[in-house]
Amino acid sequence: MAKKKKLKVSANYLDYVPKLVPENKLECDEKGQITILMENKGFFNAIAKKFFRMPETTTVHLDELGNFVIGQIDGVHTVNDIAEAVKAKFGESAEPLYNRLVTYMETLRNNNFIYFDEENKDKKRKK
């Protein structure tokens, strides 16, 4: 199994620009609930599908905060921009905001739902 690429520790995590992985699909129901659909591809997934009846697609249902954060990930906003938007919408109920948001972003990244656009980060910082 391939190791996940580690982000540079020297960089400020809040300056990273998250982007959605285009292979995953997002569905939004009439209530505004977002569901991430991820196709199970690859050798090990093929074995799991055949022998363990793993579904073709994994569905991930998000909570209210997750829905809001995914909606903010557009390839333009930094993690800090998203944190400010979360703070404005949810206030104290989102605390501890930065620890929670960074952990959530890392979980999304480790599960291949998002990646960080470092080129865009550098452009944003120069402005």
C-alpha positions as CSV (number, residue, x, y, z in Angstrom):
1,M,0.0,0.0,0.0
2,A,1.4,3.4,-0.9
3,K,2.3,5.9,1.8
4,K,0.4,9.1,2.0
5,K,2.4,12.2,1.1
6,K,3.3,14.2,4.2
7,L,2.7,17.9,4.1
8,K,5.7,20.2,4.9
9,V,5.7,20.9,8.6
10,S,7.4,24.2,8.1
11,A,4.5,25.6,6.1
12,N,1.4,27.1,7.8
13,Y,-1.4,24.6,7.4
14,L,-4.0,27.5,7.3
15,D,-2.4,28.7,4.1
16,Y,-3.2,25.5,2.2
17,V,-5.9,25.6,-0.5
18,P,-8.0,22.4,-0.4
19,K,-9.6,21.0,-3.6
20,L,-12.0,18.2,-4.1
21,V,-10.8,15.1,-5.8
22,P,-12.6,15.1,-9.1
23,E,-13.1,11.3,-9.3
24,N,-15.5,11.5,-6.3
25,K,-19.0,12.7,-6.9
26,L,-21.1,14.9,-4.6
27,E,-24.9,14.5,-4.3
28,C,-27.1,17.0,-2.5
29,D,-30.6,16.0,-1.5
30,E,-33.6,18.4,-1.1
31,K,-32.7,19.2,2.5
32,G,-29.2,20.3,1.5
33,Q,-27.4,17.2,2.9
34,I,-24.3,16.4,0.9
35,T,-23.2,12.8,0.3
36,I,-19.8,11.9,-1.1
37,L,-19.8,9.0,-3.5
38,M,-16.4,7.3,-4.0
39,E,-16.0,4.5,-6.5
40,N,-14.0,1.6,-5.1
41,K,-11.3,1.0,-7.6
42,G,-8.0,-0.9,-7.6
43,F,-6.7,-4.4,-7.0
44,F,-7.5,-4.7,-3.3
45,N,-11.0,-3.2,-3.8
46,A,-11.6,-5.7,-6.6
47,I,-10.8,-8.6,-4.3
48,A,-12.9,-7.1,-1.5
49,K,-15.8,-6.6,-3.9
50,K,-15.6,-10.2,-5.2
51,F,-15.1,-12.1,-1.9
52,F,-16.5,-9.8,0.8
53,R,-19.4,-8.3,-1.3
54,M,-18.0,-4.8,-0.9
55,P,-20.2,-2.2,-2.8
56,E,-19.1,-0.6,-6.0
57,T,-19.4,2.8,-4.5
58,T,-18.8,4.0,-0.9
59,T,-21.2,6.6,0.3
60,V,-20.3,9.1,3.1
61,H,-23.0,11.1,4.6
62,L,-21.9,14.4,6.2
63,D,-23.1,16.2,9.3
64,E,-24.1,19.9,9.2
65,L,-20.6,21.2,9.8
66,G,-19.1,18.8,7.3
67,N,-21.7,19.9,4.7
68,F,-20.7,23.5,5.3
69,V,-17.0,22.8,5.0
70,I,-17.3,20.7,1.9
71,G,-19.4,23.5,0.3
72,Q,-16.5,26.0,1.0
73,I,-13.9,23.8,-0.7
74,D,-13.7,25.4,-4.1
75,G,-9.9,25.5,-4.9
76,V,-9.8,29.2,-4.1
77,H,-10.4,29.5,-0.3
78,T,-7.6,28.6,2.1
79,V,-8.1,26.6,5.2
80,N,-8.0,29.9,7.1
81,D,-10.7,31.4,4.9
82,I,-12.9,28.3,5.6
83,A,-12.2,28.5,9.3
84,E,-13.4,32.2,9.3
85,A,-16.6,31.2,7.4
86,V,-17.2,28.3,9.9
87,K,-16.7,30.7,12.8
88,A,-19.1,33.2,11.3
89,K,-21.8,30.6,10.7
90,F,-21.5,28.3,13.8
91,G,-19.9,30.6,16.4
92,E,-19.0,28.9,19.7
93,S,-20.5,25.5,18.7
94,A,-17.6,25.0,16.3
95,E,-15.0,25.4,19.0
96,P,-12.2,24.3,19.3
97,L,-12.3,25.5,15.7
98,Y,-8.8,25.2,14.3
99,N,-8.0,21.9,15.9
100,R,-11.3,20.5,14.8
101,L,-11.0,21.9,11.2
102,V,-7.4,20.7,10.7
103,T,-8.3,17.3,11.9
104,Y,-11.3,17.2,9.6
105,M,-9.2,18.3,6.6
106,E,-6.6,15.7,7.4
107,T,-9.3,13.0,7.6
108,L,-10.7,14.1,4.2
109,R,-7.2,14.2,2.7
110,N,-6.2,10.8,4.1
111,N,-9.4,9.2,2.7
112,N,-8.7,10.8,-0.7
113,F,-11.7,13.1,-0.7
114,I,-9.6,16.3,-1.0
115,Y,-6.0,17.3,-1.8
116,F,-4.1,20.5,-1.2
117,D,-3.2,22.8,-4.1
118,E,0.2,24.1,-3.0
119,E,0.7,26.1,-6.2
120,N,-2.5,28.1,-5.5
121,K,-1.3,28.6,-1.9
122,D,1.8,30.4,-3.0
123,K,-0.1,32.7,-5.4
124,K,-2.6,33.6,-2.6
125,R,0.3,34.3,-0.2
126,K,2.0,36.8,-2.6
127,K,-1.2,38.9,-3.0
